[in-house]
Amino acid sequence: MKFSATLILFLLLWFTTVAGRVRKDDPENNFETFWKIFDTHYAHFETRQVEWKKQYDAYRPKVNPATTQDQLLGIFNEMTSPLKDGHVVISLTGDLPASAKYSPFFKEFPIKELQAQFRQVTLDLLSKNGFGKMKKFKSEPYDIGGYCRSADFGYLQLNGFGGMPLDEFSRQLDEMVQEFADVKGLVIDIRINGGGSPTYLQELTGRLTQVKRLVGYGRTRISKTKHEYSPWTPYYISPRGDNQLIKPTVLLTSGSTISAGDHCALYLKELPYLKLVGENTNGIFSPMLGKRLPNGWEVALSNGQTVNSRRVDYEGRGVPVDIEVVHRKTDLAQGIDKGLLSGLSFLAKNSHKLALKTICFEQLAVDFYADSLLSRKIYGDVAAYSSGLVEEDATLLTPFANKCKSLGEMDKSGQLTKRVDTEQQADSSFYKHNVEKRFFVGLRRPIRSKSGWHLRRRKNGRTLTVAHHITLGEKHYVRIHLSSGGWNGETILVVVDNGGRIVEHCFLSYNYLRGQPYI
């Protein structure tokens, strides 16, 4: 009797436990989990103008215990389709590829065969325009592109960022830089680029800039509160490799430029000597956060936000082009690549103008100061260490008008006064060219990258900052500011012409505490 009671109690507990369990494939539980994952982690409801609670109210009544797995998958896809986010993926197999399916370009070229035809038309057209055979990246079995050149221009095609060892990718980029050293311009083609690793992207961008540049910010959604995110993290690109390829450049983009491809366009758009040609990129910048549903399905979503250096958000609309060219499937039959032709035509007409923008006057001034003025002690025995790049103000040039010949001429003609007046306006060129274009010059000895305690105690120790150049006429004025603390120090003005030649330099001391702004 005692045994029978124990058995009955055990069976009751077992049945209660089994009844209380929710089946892994229970459609209602999977729906609730799916909706909660997005409600907690997705970062772009506002950007993409979707009210997620309304999606819940619309689709929850469609799910009941009898809903099949196929029906549930269809409901999930319908719920998320208004987001039009290629980083939102629901996978039964665990494969979570990003997609460009919402872009006009993808609708023209939706399958791999058409995309392969598109690339072949590009290669054929390059050959007709005097370009040599494409040197492919060693990324087998993947095809991430390659490069070739004509007498005047270089062409680089990148279909993704990855697919091969990083050191081999870097080595081939260095070979390309060397081979393209004498070209007049460069075309970079990322129109069909599926993204990839930021590390590979940094290797590319680092060979296209001669200075460190602020190119954007990113943050991650960290809680269930819609507006709660991690702090903004700045994104930079910095010189990589022994040499860089600083050339007038065209970047070809389309709606199939996605993910890391979006970032590539966002970063390179900061370069003053580069123009975007084609169609806006896709506009999916976030990393893909992966989650698993109780039934085993994998889900990916966008949980990060990215903006450019001026805090402009291109999510969902893509990085805008400078010259719009729409790509059509009908062009394939005629062997036409309008994007490539437009890019080459633009370079042929504008490479000389863009070449002037490849000159970094701040870097030239700092190098001249380190190599000549500082090492030869032209303006005294100084131990300088850098604290960065500051924004320029034309009013700070006026004290030099009596010492700097070219600046004095500008002062007499009224150009200096006009520039100072312009800076008082909210939309001034000062703001446009200086605040919006932030970058950091490289240093060379004897300038130190930072100060040690012994430098602070030395009488000749100076904190060095470099101002963005101001252009007046055909001259570019760069101030190198040397502070010894206590509101006193020295300022050196370096004048550079359009060809990058140092044509003049002069020096002023200042001591505000003694009532001597400049001596």
N, C-alpha and C positions, 0 to 999 in steps of 0.2 A: 504493500500500500504506500509505504514511504517512497519507494522507488518510482511508482507511478506518478506521484505528486511532483517529484523532482523532474521527471521527464516532461510532464505537462508544462511546468514552469519554464523549462528550457525551450520547449517548442514555442511557447507564447512569446518569449524574448526574441527568439530567432525570427519569427514572423513579423514582430513589431519592427525589428531592425531592417529587415528586407523591405517592408512596406514603407519605412521612412527614407530609404535610399532613393535618390533621384537618378534615373538612368542617364548614362553619359550622353546618349543621343536624344534625350528629352528635348523636344523642340522649344518648349516654353522657357526652360532654364537656359538653353543656348541663346535664345533671343535676348533674354535679360542680361546675360553676360556680355554678349556682343554690343548691345546698346551702351552698357556701363563702361566698357573699355574705351569706346570713342568719347563718351561724355567726360571721362576722366583724363584722357591723354591727347585727344586731337586738338591741334593748335590753330585751326583756320576756319572755324565756323563763321566768325564775323567776316573774315576776308572773302570767303566764298559765298557768303550770304545764305547760309542754311541754318534754320532753327532746329536743332537736333531734337528738342522736346516735341516739336510738331511731328517730326518723323516717327517718334515713338507712338504718339497718339494715333497716327495714320496707319501704322503697320502692326502694332501690337494686337489689335482685334483679329488680324488675319492669321494669327498663330494659335494653334490649339494642340492638344495631345495627339490628334490624328494627322497633323501636318507632316508630310514626308520630308526627308532630307533634301531631295531635289527641289521641293517647293520652298523650303527654308533658305536654300542657297539663292534662289530667285528673289526672295524677299530681301535678303541682305544686299544683293546687287542693286535692287531697285531703291533701297533706302540710301545707299551711298552714291548712286549715280549723279544726283544733283551737285555733289561736291566737285565733280569733274577733276579729280585728283589722281594722277597716274601713280602715286605712291600708295594708294589704297588698294590692297589686294586681298582677296579671300581665296585660299588655296586648300584643296582637299589632299594635295600631295606633299605640301611643305615647300614647294617652289614658289618664291615670292619676287618675280621680276617686275621692275618698274615699267610703266607703259606710257607711250605718247599718244594713246588712242583718241584723246579728246581734241587733238590739234588738227587744223585744216591740212597741214602737210601730210600727216598720217592718213587722212581720209583719201588723199590723192595717191599715196604710196603705202597701202596697208600691209602688204605681204613682202616677204624677204626677196622674192623674185623681182618685184618691181623696184625695190630699193637697190638690188644688185644692178639692174639696168640703169638706174639713175647714176650710180657710181661709174659705170662703164662709159656712159655718155660724157661724164666729166673727164675721165682719162683720155678718151678719144679727142675731146676738144683741146685738152692740154697739149696733146701731141701735135695737133694741127697748128697750135700757136707757138711751136718751137720749144716745148718742154721735153726733157729727156725721159728716160724710162724711170718708173717709180721704184724707189728703193724701199722695200717693205720692212716694217718692224718685225723682229724675230719673235712673233707672238703665236706661232702655230700651236694648236689648231685654230686659234682665233685670228681674225683679221682686224687689227686695230688701226690699220692705215699705213702710211709711209710718206715719203717726200720726193720731190724732183725739182728741177729748176730749168729756166731758160736763160738767155743771155742777160736779161734785166731783172727777172723776178723769181722768187722762190715760192713753192707750193707745199703746204703740209696738210695732210688729211689725218684726222684723228677720229676714229669711230667709237672710242671708249678710253677709259683711264684704268688700265690694268691689263690682265691677260698675259703677262710676261714678267720675268724677274725685274725688280725695280732698278738694280744696278745696270742691267743690260739696256733698259729703256733710257736711263740717264746717259749711258755711253753713246747710244745712237743719236740722242738729242745733241750731244756735244759734237758728234761728227757732222750733223746737219748744220749746226752753228758755224763750224769751220768752212763747210762747203758753200754756205750762203753769205760768207763774209763780204763779198763785193756786189751783192745784188742791190738794186735800187728800191725794192719793195718786197713785201711778203704777203701771201694769201694763206690764211689758216682756215681750213674747212672742217667745221664740226656740225654740219647740217643733219647728219644721221649719227648721233652720238648718244649711246645708252647710259652714259655716266660711268661710275666706278669709284675708285679710291681717291680721296683728297691728297694723299701722298704723291701720287703720280701727277695730279694736277699741279701741285707745288713745284715739281721738277720742270714742268713746261713753263709755267708763269715766271719762274725764277730765271729763265733764260731770255725773257722778254722785257725785263726791267733792269735799269742800272742802279736803282736806289730802292730802299725799303719803302713800301707804300701801304697806307691804310686803305683797304678795299671793301670793308663791310663789317657787319656785326651779326652775331647769332645768339639765340637763346632757346631754352627748352621748357616746355610746359611741365610743371612739377607737382601739380595737385589737382584735386577735383574742382577747385575754383577756376572758372574760365579765364580769369585775368591774372592768375598767379604763375609766374615764370621765374626761371633762374635769371641772374644778372646777365646783361648783355656782354658777350665776349667779343673783343675786336678780332678781325681777320686781317692778316697782312700777307703781302707777297714780298719776297726778298731775293736778291740776286743769287743764282745758283750756277755752278760750273765755273771753269776758268775764264770763259768769255761769254758775253751775252749778245743777243741778236737784236739790236736796237735799230729798227728800220721802220719806215712808213708801212703800216700794216692794215690789211682788211681782214675782218673776221666774218666768215660766212655762217649764218645761223638759220634755224627753222624751228617749227614746232616739235620736231623730233630731236631737238637739242635739249636733253633732259638731265635732271639731277646734277651730277658733277659737271655736266655740260652747261647747265644753267649757271653754276658757280663760275665756270670758266669765262663765260660771257660777262657776268657781273664784275669779275675782277679786272678783266682786260679792258673793259669800257672805261676804267679809270686812267688808262694810258692816253696822254694827249696826242700821240701820233698814231692812234688806231681808230678805225671806223667800222661799225657793224653794217653788214649788207645782207639782205635777204628778208626773212620773216622773224618776228619776235620769237625768242626761245619759249619753251613750254611753260615754265613758271612753277616747277616743283623743286624747291630748294632744300626741304627738310630731309634729315636722315629718315630711314624707314624703321619704325619701332615695331618689333614683332611680338605677337601675343598668341596664345593657344586657347581655343574654346574647349569646353568639356568633351565634345564629341571628337576631338583630335584635329579639327581644322585649324590651319594657321591663318592669322590675320596680320596684315601690315598696315600702318597708317603714318601720317605725318605728325610728329609731335614737336617739331622745331620751327622757329621763325628766323628768317634771314632778311636783312636790309642792306642797302649799299652804304657807302661812307657818309652819305648825307641823310641816312635813316629813311630812305625811300624804299617801300615794299613793292616788289614785283611779283609776289606770289599770285598765281592764277592768271596773270596777264603776260608774264615773260619779260625778259630784258629787251627794251625797245631798240630797234635798228635805227641807224642814221639814214640809210637808203633802203627803201622798201622794194623788194622784188618777190613777187608771188610765183611759186613753182607749180607747174601744171603737168599732169601726166601726158597731155597731148604734145608737150614739147619733146618727149622722148622719141617719138616716131620721126621727128625732124632733126634729131641729133643736136638739140639745143639745150644748153645749160645757161639760162638767163642770169642766174646768180653769179656764176663764175665769170661770165662775160662782163657783167656790170662791175664786179670787183676789179678785174684787170683793167677795164676802161677807166675806172676811178683812179687807180694807182698811176696809170700812164699820164693822166691829166694833173694829178695833185701830189705826186710823190715829192716834188721839190718843195712845195709848201709844207707838207707834213714833215719833211726832213728837218726843217727848222725847229720843230717841236720835239725832235729826238734829243736835242741838246739840253742837258740839265745844268743850267747856269749856276745853281747853288753848289752842285758837286764840283764844278770847275773852279769856283771861287775857293772852296775849302781845300781842294788839292793844291791850288796855287799858294794858299796861305801856309799849308803844311810843308810843301816842297821848297818854297822860296822865302817867304816873309818870316815864318817862324824859325825855320832851321838856320837862316842867316841872321836872325835877330835884327831884322830891318827896323822893327818898331819895339825894340827892347827885348830883354831876356824874360820870356814868359813860359811857364809850365801850364799848358792848356789842357783841359779835359772837357768833354762834350756833355751837354745836358739836353740836346735835341734841337728840333727845328721849330721856330716860332713864326707867327704871322707878321707880315710887314705892314707898316703904316708910312705913307709917303711923307707925313709931317716930320718924321725922323730923318728924312733925307735933307731937309732944308738947311740945317747947320753946315752941311758939306758944300753948299753952293759956292762959297768963297774959296774953297780949297781944291775942288774938283772941276777941272776945265769944262768937260762936257756937260756936267750938271749945271754949272754956272750959265752955260749957253741956253740950257733948257729953262732955267729960271728967268733969264732975260726975255725969252720968247713967250713966257707965260704958261708953258706946258706943265711945269712942276706945280704951279698954283692951281691949274685946271685939274690936275690929278688929285691934289689934296682936297679940292672942293668936291670932286666926284665921290671920294670916300665918305663924305657926310651923308650920302644917299643910301637908303636901305638896299637897293639893288645895284650897288656899286660894283665896279670891276674888281675892287679890292676884295670884296666878299667872294665874288664868283671865282676868281683865279687863285685866291690864297686859302680861304677857309674851306672851299670845296675840294681843293687839290692838295691833300695833306700827304707828305712823304718825309722820309728821313735819310739824310745823306750818309754815305759811308765815310769812315775815318781811316786815316793812315798816320803812321808815326811821323813826327813826334807828338801828335795829338793823342791823348789818352781817352779811352772809351768811358772811363768814370774816375772819380777822385778817391784816392786813398787818404787815410788820416794824415799822412806825412805831407801830401800836397796842400791840404787845407792849412797846415801850419807854416807852409813856405811863403815867404814874402811875395814871390813872383807867381804864385798859383792863381789861375783864373778859371772861371766857369765859362765855357764857350757855348753860345747859341748862334744859330744861323737863321737869317730871315729869308722868307720867300722873295725872289727877285721882283723888282718893279721895272717895267719896260717903259722907257720914254724915248720916242724916236726910234733909232736903230741901236740903242744901247740898253743894256740890262744891268741894273744896279743891285748888288747883293751886300747886305750888311752883316759883318761878323762881329758879334757883340762879346766882349770879354769883361766879365764882372769879377772884381776882387772883393766883393761884399761891402757892406756899409755904404751903399748908394754911390759907389765910385768904380771907375774902370776905364776901359778904352773901347772905341768902336772903329773898325776898319771897313772902309768902303772899297769894294772891288768892282770894277766896271768891265763888262764882257760884251763883245760885239756879236752880231748874228752868226758869225762863223765859229764862235766858241773861243776867240782869242782874247786874252787879257790885254786891255788897252790902257788901263789906268788904275791906280789905287791911291788912297790917302787915309789919313789917320786923325782922330780926335780923341782927347781925354775928356772925362766928365767927373764931376764931384758935386752932387746935389746938396750934400750937407754943408758945404762951404759956399753955397750959392753960386757955383760955377757949373751950369749945365753942360757947357762944352768949352774946352780950352784949346 
